[in-house]
Amino acid sequence: METLHRAIHAALRTLRDAVVDPIDLDAIIYVVQRRQVPPRWQSARVAYALGAREDVAAFDVPGARAAQSMATAVSMPDNPARRVLIIEAEGTGQPSAWLIPD
C-alpha cells in the first residue's frame, strides 16, 4: 500500500505545481516495474484518490518507455485526450509524475 500512497503524493505534487485540477485529466498512466498477474490497476486507484472524473482513462503499463508511447498515442491530434498524467512510484527511487502535454 505504501507504493500507492507514494504515487498519489507524486501525482498531487505534480498537479499542484502545474495548477491542474484532477478533473481536467483525460488519462492516468501508472508505470509498473514488471507484469502484474493479476493486475492491481493502481492507475484506477490513483484516479479515485485524486478525485478524477469517473470516465478518466486509467492504464497500468510495464515500463517508462511503454508509458511514454501510450501517452503519445492517447494525445494524438485526432484523439480527444488533452491531459495525460504519467506516474512512476514503484522501486526504491523517488516517485515522480509528469503531465503530457507539459
LINQUI-V203464 format. One line per field, one symbol per residue. psi: psi as a letter, one per 30 degrees, with the letter a starting at -180 (. if undefined). burial: b if it has 9 or more other C-alpha atoms within 8 Angstrom, else e. Layout:
BEGIN
psi=???
burial=???
END
This chain:
BEGIN
psi=feeeeeeeeeeeeeeeefhkkfffkfkkkkklelkkjlkfheeeeeeeefhllfgkkkkkkjkeeeeeeeeeefglegkfkekkkkkjflaflkklklkkl.
burial=eeebebbbebbbebbbeeeeebebbbbbbbbbeeeeeeeebbbbbbbeebebbeebebbbbbbbebbbebbeebbbeeeebbbbbbbbbbeeeebbbbbbee
END
